[in-house]
Amino acid sequence: MDMLEQLATVFDHRVRLTIGVLLARHGELSFSRMKELLQLTDGNLGAHLRKLEDAGYLTLRRDFVERKPVTWYGLTKEGKRTLKLHLHALRTVIASAE
């Protein structure tokens, strides 16, 4: 497979790539925690999460913490696999430029 074919267009945007990396590192994060880390508006973060969800790369679960609804996000197996391939392809592209 060509390295460029391993680049997932959904991870081309820096915010979605960062979301993927954060979720790969932490396993699961709440919407409010991601909003805080990324310093995005609700609408902006929601739009990026929707793209990842539509691609089948996100799991989500809804919970209540102190009677407040909390949405938790994680990567699906396919999301983890695709992110791993995407990051490998990026590293290859960067290494070839050096």
Secondary structure, 3 states (H helix, E strand, C coil): CCHHHHCCHHHCCHHHHHHHHHHHHHCCEEHHHHHHHHCCCHHHHHHHHHHHHHCCCEEEEEEEECCEEEEEEEECHHHHHHHHHHHHHHHHHHHHHC
